[in-house]
């Protein structure tokens, strides 16, 4: 008699983020709650049923910052995994390069604060523990894409 192995239900949430770049600045939000509470991150969040990845990135930026963006191109796909948390264990993060096209930044949704930050300051925020390593990696990849896109 074969023993049936129970199936483990696994969830791998998909999130979409946007590196919104204006000149030499990037739009950052300080999280109000969640896994990255009180840290500076790029705007983004969970994909909704029936939504495209690009639409998710645009919506999340608007919900958190009141800034309308044009998504230009995907900069990468990443996994966020932390076994020592009560939050989802593994999250798929899709990141995009975007540019602002309207609106005026102000904190909304899950964002406590919103600010334009010099790209050169991102690593300093990471070094003092105010920006997650994964976000710094995403921003570095977006910087490369931005140079390719705008030629600077």
DANOR-V465070 format. One line per field, one symbol per residue. psi: psi as a letter, one per 40 degrees, with the letter a starting at -180 (. if undefined). burial: 1 if it has 16 or more other ideal C-beta (glycine too) atoms within 10 Angstrom, else 0. A space follows every 50 residues. Layout:
# DANOR-V465070
psi->???
burial->???
This chain:
# DANOR-V465070
psi->hhhhhhhhhihgihihihghhhbfiihiihhdiadfheihiiiiaihihe iiddddddddddddefhhihhdiheihihhhhefieihdhhhhhiihiii eiihhihibehdihihhhdeeddddddeeehiddddddddddddddddde f.
burial->00000000000000111111100011111111000100111111101000 00110111111101111010110111010100000000001011111111 00001010011001011010010011000011011001101110110000 00
